Amino acid sequence: MVLKRTSHAVYDTKYHLVWAPKYRKWVLRGEIQKRVEEIFREIAEHHEFEIDTMEIAPDHVHIFLTFPPRYSIAKVVGMLKGISASVIFKEHPEVKKELWGGEFWEDGYFARTVGDKVTVEMIRKHIKHHRNPKAKQLKMF
């Protein structure tokens, strides 16, 4: 486990995020698919996200990434979706014909947090352990 640091935080967070184009249309193909991946990588680099794994399927996106805790999950998803939609509509105006509502992505998304070695049960045990003020500190890392 590699802990990451910012000036005010130490963190180890990993997220699996999934979302789809509007109407679940198969628009993520060919050049658009490649460009969306490039855009996501550019956004990640600019905002200090680390993309572990990414798959751009024709009708949905999976991204496994980590990002500093100064960002909420909603903010990260919003940046990835908002910036990519704007760029794709600008560079590929033909996509607007398939997505007649003027939006590139569906409104919602799926998010799951993922851990390496610290399990749900370990966290529960750690928190319960702190009920006893004389208890010895549990080692989690």
VENSUL-V23322 format. One record per run of one state. SS is the DSSP state (@ for helix, = for strand, . for the rest). FROM is the first residue (numbers start at 0). TO is the last residue. If there is no record, write none. Layout:
ss=SS from=FROM to=TO
ss=SS from=FROM to=TO
This chain:
ss=. from=0 to=2
ss== from=3 to=4
ss=. from=5 to=8
ss== from=9 to=10
ss=. from=11 to=12
ss== from=13 to=18
ss=. from=19 to=19
ss== from=20 to=20
ss=@ from=21 to=23
ss=. from=24 to=28
ss=@ from=29 to=46
ss=. from=47 to=48
ss== from=49 to=56
ss=. from=57 to=58
ss== from=59 to=65
ss=. from=66 to=71
ss=@ from=72 to=90
ss=. from=91 to=93
ss=@ from=94 to=97
ss=. from=98 to=103
ss== from=104 to=104
ss=. from=105 to=108
ss== from=109 to=113
ss=. from=114 to=118
ss=@ from=119 to=128
ss=. from=129 to=140
